[in-house]
Amino acid sequence: MKKNTVLTALLMAMSFLAGYSQQWDTAHITAGNSQRQYKTYHHQSGQQQMKVVLMLHGLGGSMNDVDLTSWKAIADTANMLLVSPQALDYTVPLAGNIGACWNSGIVLENTPLGNLALNPDVDDAGFLKALIDTVKSRFNVDGDKIYVCGFSNGGFMTQRLICEAPGQFRAAASASGTKALAIQNCAGKTIPMAHFHGTDDGVVTWQGVFNSGIITAQAGISVDSLMHYWENRHQSVYVDSVNFGSAADPVWMTHYRYAHNGRERTALYKIHNGTHSWYNYANTNNKFDMALEMWKFFLNQDDASLSIAAHKEIQFSIYPNPSGDQLYISTGQKDWKQYRITDFMGRTLQQAAFHNTAIDITTLAAGSYFLTLTNENGLNYSTRFIKKPS
């Protein structure tokens, strides 16, 4: 539940984009009896009908933890408003201040300090609903395209929000935090939900047990129970699974897809050997990025044509990466039919028949993109590359 690993220069390079880029804006609203702080970011002035992503930090973290993810880099190429709110500090009787904490419904039972509810007197659900109303009034956003995601304690808070106020959101994603045991009576409406969890998470285990090193107690339901819960709510059925990396990698991920009426509604991203960490390209050897997979899941709920190419094991390599004006492809296969270059919104920027192993990318602005090759059987294979500034 602590802050995540600082991104390396590889991830920082994702934000090299031409043109104007605004900085984070910090603001306050009054919710309950408290002044609550949040910050927002969008790439360009004058953007209209922006999608909204609400990102919730973990226990002991802050609204600045979003800077340790690639969400800002995604916002640099998407018509998106990124919103990161701040939880209030929580003081545990006889133990002291444990830092910022969302009232996600967690009650740790039978601890040395008795039954311990986390920030029970704070109406965080009310604050976040008020924050959404404020964002709608301050910015030109699409009120039907608001998404929420969170890490650890923020993941638990995400589950509480989509259980109690699903009408506020189009889709949700939680990471390293399941649904608190006390959250029982969910609203009738359901929204698409994705969950990310490491198999070796020792802080919030796969079984939903919280372990601080001092206190060990059940915080929420297990990952398996969470998936069964949402699978049943969505009346979705298992479709297939795809891997990001393989067992030869220190950390790799399997994406399990569950669909209803032909559309993925429930998803589990199982991070093999994963701990209680936020994973991105920098610490997965360029295999996967949690923020990007969340964004792709969100986009797929509205228009499947916007989805970035189907996830398959990469059958080719590219160089150099980052690239200049020429992108070179190393491949042993002979049956490639075409290539396509897309941005983080899934928009096609270049597409042509595949004839040779060099692609001219002179017209692309500096930034991060996806190259997809399609073979004779219509299967797509994708990888990410970075275009350097000229």
C-alpha positions in Angstrom: 0.0 0.0 0.0 3.0 2.3 0.0 4.3 4.4 -2.9 5.3 2.6 -6.1 8.7 2.3 -7.7 9.9 5.5 -9.5 9.8 5.2 -13.3 13.0 5.0 -15.2 14.0 7.0 -18.3 12.3 4.5 -20.5 8.9 5.5 -19.3 9.8 9.2 -19.1 10.5 9.1 -22.8 6.9 8.3 -23.4 5.9 11.9 -22.7 8.2 13.4 -25.4 5.5 15.1 -27.5 5.5 18.1 -29.8 3.5 21.2 -29.0 2.0 22.8 -25.9 1.5 20.7 -22.8 0.0 22.0 -19.6 1.1 21.2 -16.1 -0.8 19.7 -13.2 -3.4 22.0 -11.7 -4.1 21.7 -7.9 -7.5 22.7 -6.5 -9.7 22.2 -3.5 -13.4 21.5 -2.8 -15.3 21.4 0.5 -16.8 18.0 1.3 -18.3 17.2 4.6 -16.5 19.4 7.1 -13.1 19.2 5.3 -11.2 21.0 2.6 -10.3 18.3 0.1 -7.5 18.5 -2.4 -7.1 17.1 -5.9 -5.1 17.7 -9.0 -6.0 17.5 -12.7 -4.1 17.3 -16.0 -5.0 17.4 -19.6 -2.6 17.8 -22.5 -3.9 20.7 -24.6 -6.0 23.8 -23.9 -9.4 23.9 -25.7 -10.0 20.1 -25.5 -13.7 19.3 -25.6 -15.8 16.3 -24.4 -12.8 14.8 -22.7 -13.0 11.4 -21.1 -12.2 11.4 -17.4 -10.0 9.0 -15.5 -10.1 9.2 -11.7 -7.0 7.6 -10.1 -7.0 6.7 -6.4 -3.7 6.3 -4.5 -2.9 3.6 -1.9 -2.6 3.7 1.9 0.1 6.1 3.0 0.4 7.6 -0.5 -0.7 10.8 -2.0 -2.4 12.3 -5.1 1.2 12.7 -6.5 1.6 8.9 -6.8 -0.1 9.2 -10.2 3.1 10.7 -11.4 4.8 7.3 -10.8 2.5 5.7 -13.4 2.2 6.3 -17.1 -1.3 7.9 -16.9 0.1 11.3 -17.7 1.9 9.9 -20.8 -1.4 8.4 -21.9 -3.2 11.7 -21.4 -0.6 13.3 -23.6 -2.0 11.4 -26.6 -5.6 11.0 -25.6 -8.6 13.4 -25.2 -8.6 12.7 -21.5 -8.8 14.6 -18.2 -6.8 12.9 -15.5 -8.0 13.5 -11.9 -6.0 12.5 -8.8 -7.6 13.2 -5.4 -6.0 13.2 -2.0 -7.3 11.0 0.9 -7.2 12.3 4.5 -4.7 11.1 7.1 -5.9 8.5 9.5 -4.8 8.2 13.1 -5.1 4.8 14.7 -5.9 4.8 18.4 -2.8 3.8 20.4 -0.7 3.5 17.2 -0.6 7.0 15.7 -0.9 8.4 12.2 -0.6 5.9 9.4 -0.9 8.4 6.6 -3.6 9.1 3.9 -6.3 6.5 3.9 -9.6 6.0 2.0 -12.7 4.9 3.8 -13.1 1.9 1.5 -15.2 -0.1 4.0 -12.2 -2.1 5.3 -12.6 -3.3 8.9 -9.6 -5.3 10.2 -11.0 -7.7 12.7 -9.3 -9.2 15.8 -6.1 -7.2 15.6 -4.0 -6.4 18.7 -5.9 -3.1 18.7 -9.3 -4.7 18.4 -11.5 -4.4 15.3 -9.9 -1.6 13.3 -12.0 0.3 10.7 -10.0 2.5 8.4 -11.0 6.1 8.5 -14.6 5.2 9.3 -15.8 8.8 10.0 -14.8 10.1 6.5 -17.4 10.0 3.8 -14.9 9.5 0.9 -17.7 8.1 -1.3 -19.5 11.4 -0.9 -16.3 13.4 -1.5 -15.5 11.5 -4.8 -19.1 11.9 -6.1 -18.9 15.6 -5.3 -15.5 15.8 -7.0 -17.0 14.3 -10.2 -19.7 17.0 -10.1 -17.1 19.6 -9.7 -15.0 18.3 -12.6 -18.1 18.3 -14.8 -18.7 22.0 -14.0 -15.1 23.1 -14.4 -14.1 21.2 -17.6 -15.6 20.3 -20.9 -16.0 16.6 -20.3 -18.2 13.7 -21.6 -20.2 12.9 -18.5 -20.9 9.4 -19.9 -17.3 8.5 -20.2 -16.0 8.8 -16.6 -13.7 5.9 -15.4 -12.2 5.1 -12.0 -9.2 3.1 -11.0 -7.1 2.7 -7.9 -4.2 0.9 -6.3 -4.3 -1.1 -3.1 -6.4 0.9 -0.6 -7.4 2.9 -3.7 -8.4 -0.4 -5.3 -10.6 -1.2 -2.4 -12.1 2.3 -2.7 -12.7 1.7 -6.4 -14.6 -1.4 -5.6 -16.7 0.5 -3.0 -17.6 3.2 -5.5 -18.7 0.9 -8.3 -20.7 -1.1 -5.8 -22.5 1.9 -4.2 -22.5 4.5 -7.0 -22.1 2.7 -10.4 -24.1 5.3 -12.2 -21.2 7.7 -11.9 -18.9 5.6 -14.0 -18.6 3.9 -17.4 -16.0 1.3 -16.3 -13.5 0.6 -13.5 -10.2 -1.1 -12.7 -8.7 -2.0 -9.4 -5.2 -3.1 -8.6 -3.8 -4.9 -5.5 -7.0 -4.3 -3.6 -10.3 -6.3 -3.7 -13.7 -5.6 -2.1 -14.0 -5.0 1.6 -15.9 -7.7 3.5 -18.3 -5.0 4.8 -19.4 -3.9 1.3 -22.4 -6.2 0.8 -25.4 -4.4 -0.6 -24.4 -3.3 -4.1 -26.6 -1.3 -6.4 -28.6 -3.0 -9.1 -26.6 -1.5 -12.0 -23.3 -3.1 -12.9 -20.4 -1.6 -14.9 -17.4 -3.3 -16.6 -14.7 -4.1 -14.1 -11.0 -5.2 -14.5 -8.8 -6.3 -11.6 -5.0 -6.6 -11.5 -3.2 -8.6 -8.8 0.2 -10.1 -8.1 0.4 -13.8 -7.2 3.2 -13.0 -4.6 1.6 -9.9 -3.1 2.4 -10.0 0.5 0.6 -6.8 1.6 -2.8 -7.6 0.2 -2.6 -11.3 -0.6 -4.4 -13.2 -3.3 -6.7 -14.3 -0.5 -7.5 -10.7 0.5 -5.4 -10.7 3.7 -3.8 -7.5 4.7 -0.3 -7.8 6.2 1.5 -4.6 7.5 4.3 -6.5 9.2 2.6 -5.8 12.5 -1.0 -6.5 11.8 -2.3 -9.4 9.8 -6.1 -9.5 9.2 -8.6 -10.2 6.5 -9.3 -7.0 4.6 -11.4 -8.1 1.7 -12.6 -11.1 -0.3 -10.1 -13.1 -2.3 -9.3 -12.3 -5.9 -11.0 -15.5 -7.0 -14.2 -14.5 -5.1 -14.0 -11.0 -6.5 -13.9 -12.3 -10.1 -16.7 -14.8 -9.4 -18.8 -12.0 -7.9 -18.4 -9.7 -10.9 -18.7 -12.5 -13.4 -22.1 -13.4 -11.9 -23.2 -9.8 -11.7 -22.3 -9.2 -15.4 -23.6 -12.7 -16.5 -20.3 -13.0 -18.3 -18.6 -16.2 -19.4 -14.9 -17.0 -19.8 -13.7 -16.4 -23.4 -9.9 -16.8 -23.5 -6.6 -15.7 -22.0 -3.6 -14.0 -23.4 -0.1 -13.7 -22.0 2.2 -10.7 -21.7 5.6 -12.3 -21.5 6.2 -15.8 -20.4 7.4 -18.0 -17.4 10.9 -17.2 -18.5 10.4 -13.6 -17.4 10.9 -12.5 -13.7 7.4 -11.0 -13.9 4.7 -11.7 -16.5 1.0 -11.3 -16.8 -2.0 -13.3 -18.0 -5.2 -11.4 -19.1 -8.3 -13.5 -18.6 -11.3 -12.2 -20.5 -15.0 -12.7 -19.6 -17.7 -11.5 -22.0 -21.4 -10.8 -22.1 -23.2 -10.4 -25.4 -19.9 -10.4 -27.2 -18.3 -7.6 -25.2 -15.7 -8.1 -22.5 -17.3 -7.0 -19.2 -15.0 -8.6 -16.6 -11.3 -9.0 -16.8 -8.6 -10.5 -14.5 -4.9 -9.5 -15.0 -2.9 -12.1 -13.1 0.6 -10.8 -12.5 2.8 -13.9 -12.1 5.5 -13.4 -9.4 4.0 -10.0 -8.9 4.3 -8.2 -5.6 2.5 -5.2 -4.1 3.7 -2.9 -6.8 2.5 -0.7 -9.7 3.8 -2.4 -12.9 4.8 -0.5 -16.0 7.0 -1.0 -19.0 10.0 0.1 -17.0 9.8 -2.7 -14.4 8.4 -5.5 -16.6 11.2 -5.5 -19.2 8.8 -3.7 -21.6 6.2 -6.5 -21.4 3.2 -4.7 -20.0 2.0 -1.5 -18.4 -1.0 -1.6 -16.0 -2.2 2.0 -16.8 -2.2 1.3 -20.5 -4.1 -2.0 -20.1 -6.7 -0.2 -17.9 -7.1 2.5 -20.6 -7.5 -0.1 -23.3 -10.1 -1.9 -21.2 -12.0 1.4 -20.7 -11.9 2.2 -24.4 -13.1 -1.2 -25.4 -16.4 -0.6 -23.5 -17.4 2.1 -25.9 -16.1 1.3 -29.3 -14.2 -1.9 -30.1 -12.8 -0.3 -33.2 -10.8 2.0 -30.9 -9.1 -0.9 -29.2 -5.4 -1.3 -29.7 -4.5 -4.6 -31.6 -5.4 -7.9 -30.0 -2.8 -9.0 -27.4 -0.7 -11.8 -28.8 2.9 -13.0 -28.1 5.2 -10.8 -30.1 6.7 -12.6 -33.1 9.1 -9.8 -34.2 11.4 -7.2 -32.8 12.1 -3.6 -33.8 15.2 -1.4 -33.6 16.4 1.1 -32.7 14.0 1.9 -29.9 13.7 4.8 -29.4 13.7 5.5 -33.1 14.5 8.4 -35.4 12.9 8.7 -38.8 13.3 5.0 -39.7 11.9 2.0 -37.8 13.5 -1.4 -38.7 11.9 -4.7 -38.1 13.6 -8.0 -37.5 11.4 -11.0 -38.2 11.8 -14.6 -39.3 8.2 -14.8 -40.6 7.4 -14.4 -44.3 3.6 -14.1 -44.2 3.1 -10.5 -42.9 0.4 -8.8 -45.0 0.3 -5.3 -43.5 1.5 -3.0 -40.8 -0.4 -0.4 -38.7 0.9 2.3 -36.4 -1.5 3.5 -33.7 -1.4 6.0 -30.8 -2.5 5.4 -27.2 -6.1 6.2 -28.3 -6.0 3.4 -30.8 -6.2 5.8 -33.7 -4.5 4.6 -36.9 -1.8 7.0 -38.0 -0.1 4.9 -40.7 -1.2 1.8 -42.4 0.1 0.0 -45.5 1.0 -3.3 -47.0 4.1 -4.8 -45.5 6.8 -5.1 -48.1 10.2 -4.7 -46.3 11.7 -4.4 -42.9 12.1 -0.6 -42.9 9.2 1.8 -42.2 9.4 5.5 -42.7 8.0 7.3 -39.6 9.2 10.8 -40.5 5.6 12.2 -40.2 5.1 11.0 -36.7 5.5 13.5 -33.8 7.8 12.5 -31.0 6.0 10.2 -28.6 5.0 6.6 -27.9 3.2 4.4 -30.4 2.2 0.8 -31.2 3.3 -1.1 -34.3 1.0 -3.9 -35.3 1.8 -6.5 -38.0 -1.0 -8.6 -39.4 -0.3 -12.0 -40.9 -2.1 -14.0 -43.6 -4.5 -15.6 -41.1 -5.6 -12.1 -39.9 -3.9 -12.4 -36.5 -2.4 -9.2 -35.0 1.0 -9.0 -33.2 1.9 -5.8 -31.5 4.8 -4.0 -29.8 5.4 -0.5 -28.5 8.0 1.9 -29.8 9.1 5.5 -29.1 9.7 8.2 -31.7 12.5 10.5 -30.6 12.2 14.3 -31.0 13.8 15.5 -34.3 
